[in-house]
Each structure stands twice: as structure tokens, then as C-alpha cells.
Amino acid sequence: MVTTITSRESVPVMIGTLTLWCENFKASAVRSFTEEPLVSGGAIVTNTCPKAMKLTFSGRICSGDAPLDFVKTASDMLRKGESYTVTYRGFVFGDCRVQSFNAEDKGEDFANASVTLITEDNVSEVESV
């Protein structure tokens, strides 16, 4: 019997000018349905549409002497509402906007942070060269 131990390293993710060394990734999406009641007591779906996908990248910020510059930059990105293209592990997420962020400095050489993005764009794979 062979036991394989794997170790996954954090991956740098560029969101605009921010670099987050991603250690945890989460994607979620939902479809919205509008229902109308029927006289018989049932319901009928009258409209349906996909809502924007939510992407959360969590990890570390390693920016030398000023790891909390992240807070100002992320805050500016959130307030401006500009869109960004983000590539992560072979997938491209287009038209992403910052929905929320958080950062925590525990006095180490890095700060912990997460950024949640919203995208209505389809996910695509990075094209091989």
C-alpha cells in the first residue's frame, strides 16, 4: 500500500493591481424563478434567469513593508465598480466587480485577506498556446 501526500501551494491571483496569494477558492451561482399561483392551487413558472456568479478568493497578501495597502486599493476598487478579468487555475472569469473584501493583520510578515467578486460573464478555459 502506497500513501501519497500532496501539498498544494498558494497561487497568485491578480485582481486589477492587487495580488492575492490564493489558498482557498469558492464559486457559487443561483438561478432565479418567478412563480404565479394558479386557480387550482398550484403554481406556474413565468420567468427564470441566472443571477451573477459569486467568486471568493482567500489567502495572503505579501507586499513587503505595507501589506495593508491592500485595504485602500480594494476599497477604491469596490467604490469605483470597475470590472476586471481574473485568471485562476486555468479558468478565466471576465467582467468581475468587487462586491466585498476583508483583511486581517496579525503582526506577521503577511496579512490574511479575501475578496468576493461578482460576474455575469461566462467562465472560459485559458487557451493553450
Steps between C-alpha positions, in 0.01 A plus 500: 500500500632840399396821671533811292530829681434803286574858580326775312666838490318831495442652156542870421173653380502844340188708557571833336824614666453274804688175538345251739681172569189283487478206738124454482250553216121482498256551212122506530212581269123485511210522258200721581144385432179703501188302581134594467221319684240304304131484584545127557739573789816417310756738354650572162848633426458818299860617482848368574851638477847425633636740759860615507763249614675574829875424522692516827880490509662468844867496587793720584628839397877528490587856413815565698484785747140600427271196480201715592530707181263224389221660707522835321529343154216252559281778644564717192416205272177431689387864488584553130320185385740443210517155344802271488597175334635240742686180409517218753631145449437494127164679500418856399226695675410816310315818595561450876411773748605517866200433725686478831841450657660453838853510632649397832849593618622274781848650521662245268693557175174480309133589547206264451238622256207401285331664205151415374427578136177494305497409130222460247748381238543138402801311628747395234814291496839653426590422141805280452781648297 
